[in-house]
Amino acid sequence: MNSLDFSILVPYASLLPAALKITIQIGVAGFILATFISVIVGCCRSRKMPKIIEIILAIYVEIFRGTPLLVQLFFVYYGMPSLGFKIPPIAAAVITMGLNSGSYLSENVRASIMAVDKGQYEAAHMLGYNSFQTNIHIILPQAMRIAIPSFMNGFSSIIKETSIVSVLPVIELTKLGNQVYARTYHQFEIYILLGVIYFVLTFSLTFLAKWLERRASVWKQ
């Protein structure tokens, strides 16, 4: 077995920042979209809604939770043009990541809302809050505080899942690694480096999650 030689990666080091930037952009934008979707869907599914809306939301959640992310990505990027919607690769990646993670996180939001003490609703009613004000100012802030750990896990998952975007014409980290491997045939060095980068990105989110939890605990007090 040949010894590892990371020096073969030096000529390609200048390409790394651009690929890393795209990975982070897709991950952050996907998480923002997922958060927006999950809050809306989770709030709607935690209360009584018209039957048609309940059915639509349930179908959305089950489809995106029950099908592979790769298939969803292919459908959005390669399938939508046949319906007249041509979507750029990065936008397709963000939309797919947002819809996929949003379906999972919406269940966390729904569970978090249902975990809030029912007495909060009664207290809000006594203070003169209407249903919308109660949810926005009282219930949702408490629910989101409960959901912080699951949201940070979701964020970490999105960052790691950006590697799937390598199947599209986007030069993110994994795609760059595949291209460098095709030129050097040093797969271990390349994928060890990619693993380290992804680990650093996701491990950094662990500290962010702990910071947010501490801030939420202070706010609660």
C-alpha positions as CSV (number, residue, x, y, z in Angstrom):
1,M,0.0,0.0,0.0
2,N,1.4,3.4,-1.0
3,S,1.8,6.0,1.7
4,L,-0.5,9.0,1.7
5,D,0.8,12.0,-0.2
6,F,-1.3,15.1,0.4
7,S,1.2,17.2,-1.5
8,I,-0.6,16.2,-4.7
9,L,-3.5,18.3,-3.6
10,V,-1.5,21.5,-3.4
11,P,-1.9,22.5,-7.1
12,Y,-5.7,22.4,-6.6
13,A,-5.8,24.3,-3.3
14,S,-6.8,27.5,-5.0
15,L,-10.0,25.9,-6.2
16,L,-11.1,24.9,-2.7
17,P,-12.4,28.3,-1.5
18,A,-14.9,28.7,-4.4
19,A,-16.2,25.1,-3.9
20,L,-16.5,25.6,-0.2
21,K,-18.3,28.9,-0.7
22,I,-20.9,27.2,-2.9
23,T,-21.3,24.3,-0.4
24,I,-22.0,26.8,2.4
25,Q,-24.3,28.9,0.3
26,I,-26.4,25.9,-0.7
27,G,-26.5,24.7,2.9
28,V,-27.4,28.0,4.5
29,A,-30.0,28.9,1.9
30,G,-31.5,25.5,2.1
31,F,-31.7,25.7,5.8
32,I,-33.4,29.1,5.7
33,L,-35.9,27.8,3.2
34,A,-36.5,24.7,5.3
35,T,-37.0,26.8,8.4
36,F,-39.6,29.0,6.7
37,I,-41.4,26.0,5.3
38,S,-41.3,24.0,8.5
39,V,-42.7,26.8,10.7
40,I,-45.6,27.3,8.3
41,V,-46.4,23.7,7.8
42,G,-45.8,22.8,11.4
43,C,-48.1,25.5,12.7
44,C,-50.8,24.6,10.3
45,R,-50.6,20.9,11.1
46,S,-50.7,21.6,14.8
47,R,-54.2,23.1,14.7
48,K,-57.5,22.4,13.0
49,M,-57.5,23.4,9.4
50,P,-59.8,23.0,6.4
51,K,-59.7,19.3,5.3
52,I,-58.2,20.1,1.8
53,I,-55.3,22.0,3.4
54,E,-54.7,19.2,5.9
55,I,-54.6,16.7,3.0
56,I,-52.2,18.8,0.9
57,L,-49.8,19.3,3.8
58,A,-49.9,15.7,4.7
59,I,-49.2,14.7,1.1
60,Y,-46.2,17.1,1.0
61,V,-44.7,15.8,4.2
62,E,-45.2,12.1,3.3
63,I,-43.8,12.5,-0.2
64,F,-40.6,14.3,0.8
65,R,-40.1,12.0,3.8
66,G,-40.8,8.9,1.8
67,T,-38.7,9.4,-1.3
68,P,-34.9,9.6,-1.6
69,L,-33.3,13.1,-1.7
70,L,-31.4,12.2,-4.8
71,V,-34.6,11.4,-6.7
72,Q,-36.1,14.7,-5.5
73,L,-33.1,16.5,-6.8
74,F,-33.3,14.9,-10.2
75,F,-37.0,15.7,-10.4
76,V,-36.5,19.3,-9.6
77,Y,-33.5,19.9,-11.9
78,Y,-34.1,17.4,-14.8
79,G,-37.9,16.9,-14.5
80,M,-39.2,20.4,-14.0
81,P,-38.0,21.6,-17.4
82,S,-40.3,19.2,-19.1
83,L,-43.1,21.0,-17.3
84,G,-41.8,24.4,-18.6
85,F,-39.8,25.3,-15.5
86,K,-36.0,25.5,-16.1
87,I,-34.3,25.9,-12.8
88,P,-30.5,26.8,-12.4
89,P,-28.5,24.0,-10.6
90,I,-27.8,26.0,-7.4
91,A,-31.4,27.1,-7.1
92,A,-32.6,23.5,-7.8
93,A,-30.3,22.3,-5.0
94,V,-31.6,24.9,-2.5
95,I,-35.2,24.3,-3.4
96,T,-34.8,20.5,-3.0
97,M,-32.8,20.8,0.3
98,G,-35.4,23.2,1.6
99,L,-38.4,21.1,0.7
100,N,-36.8,17.9,1.9
101,S,-35.6,19.2,5.3
102,G,-38.7,21.3,5.7
103,S,-40.8,18.2,5.7
104,Y,-38.8,16.7,8.5
105,L,-38.5,19.8,10.6
106,S,-42.2,20.6,10.2
107,E,-42.9,17.5,12.3
108,N,-40.5,18.8,15.0
109,V,-42.2,22.2,15.0
110,R,-45.6,20.5,15.3
111,A,-44.5,18.3,18.2
112,S,-42.8,21.4,19.9
113,I,-46.0,23.4,19.6
114,M,-48.1,20.6,21.0
115,A,-45.6,20.3,23.9
116,V,-46.3,23.9,25.0
117,D,-48.5,23.9,28.1
118,K,-52.2,24.4,27.2
119,G,-52.5,26.9,30.0
120,Q,-50.5,29.3,27.9
121,Y,-53.5,29.5,25.5
122,E,-55.9,30.2,28.3
123,A,-53.6,32.9,29.8
124,A,-53.2,34.6,26.4
125,H,-57.0,34.6,25.9
126,M,-57.4,36.2,29.3
127,L,-54.9,38.9,28.3
128,G,-57.0,39.7,25.2
129,Y,-54.7,38.1,22.6
130,N,-56.4,36.8,19.5
131,S,-55.4,33.4,18.0
132,F,-52.8,34.9,15.6
133,Q,-51.2,37.0,18.4
134,T,-51.2,34.0,20.8
135,N,-49.3,31.8,18.3
136,I,-46.8,34.5,17.1
137,H,-46.0,36.1,20.5
138,I,-46.4,33.3,23.0
139,I,-46.7,29.8,21.6
140,L,-44.3,29.9,18.7
141,P,-41.3,31.4,20.6
142,Q,-41.6,28.7,23.3
143,A,-42.0,26.0,20.6
144,M,-39.0,27.1,18.7
145,R,-36.9,27.1,21.9
146,I,-37.9,23.5,22.3
147,A,-37.1,22.7,18.7
148,I,-33.6,24.3,18.7
149,P,-31.6,21.0,19.0
150,S,-33.6,19.3,16.2
151,F,-33.2,22.3,14.0
152,M,-29.4,22.3,14.5
153,N,-29.3,18.6,13.7
154,G,-31.3,19.4,10.5
155,F,-28.8,22.2,9.6
156,S,-25.9,19.7,10.0
157,S,-27.7,17.2,7.9
158,I,-28.2,19.7,5.1
159,I,-24.5,20.6,5.1
160,K,-23.6,17.0,4.7
161,E,-26.3,16.4,2.1
162,T,-24.9,19.1,-0.1
163,S,-22.5,16.4,-1.3
164,I,-25.4,14.9,-3.3
165,V,-25.4,18.1,-5.4
166,S,-22.3,16.8,-7.0
167,V,-24.6,15.0,-9.5
168,L,-25.5,18.4,-10.9
169,P,-23.3,20.8,-12.9
170,V,-22.2,22.6,-9.7
171,I,-18.6,22.7,-8.5
172,E,-19.1,22.2,-4.8
173,L,-16.8,20.3,-2.5
174,T,-17.6,16.7,-3.5
175,K,-17.7,17.6,-7.2
176,L,-14.3,19.2,-6.9
177,G,-13.0,16.2,-5.1
178,N,-14.3,13.9,-7.9
179,Q,-12.6,16.1,-10.5
180,V,-9.3,16.1,-8.7
181,Y,-9.5,12.3,-8.3
182,A,-10.1,11.9,-12.0
183,R,-6.8,13.8,-12.6
184,T,-4.6,12.4,-9.8
185,Y,-6.1,8.9,-8.9
186,H,-5.3,9.6,-5.2
187,Q,-8.7,8.9,-3.8
188,F,-7.8,8.5,-0.1
189,E,-6.1,11.8,0.3
190,I,-8.9,13.6,-1.5
191,Y,-11.8,12.1,0.4
192,I,-10.0,12.2,3.8
193,L,-9.6,16.0,3.2
194,L,-13.3,16.3,2.2
195,G,-14.3,14.3,5.3
196,V,-12.3,16.7,7.5
197,I,-13.8,19.7,5.9
198,Y,-17.4,18.4,6.3
199,F,-16.6,17.4,9.9
200,V,-15.3,20.9,10.7
201,L,-18.4,22.5,9.2
202,T,-20.9,20.3,11.0
203,F,-18.9,20.3,14.3
204,S,-19.0,24.1,14.3
205,L,-22.7,23.9,14.2
206,T,-22.6,22.0,17.5
207,F,-21.1,25.0,19.2
208,L,-23.7,27.2,17.6
209,A,-26.5,24.9,18.9
210,K,-25.1,25.0,22.4
211,W,-24.8,28.8,22.3
212,L,-28.4,29.1,21.1
213,E,-29.6,26.7,23.8
214,R,-27.9,28.8,26.4
215,R,-29.4,32.0,25.1
216,A,-32.8,30.4,25.0
217,S,-32.4,29.3,28.6
218,V,-31.4,32.8,29.7
219,W,-34.4,34.2,27.8
220,K,-36.7,31.6,29.5
221,Q,-35.5,32.7,32.9
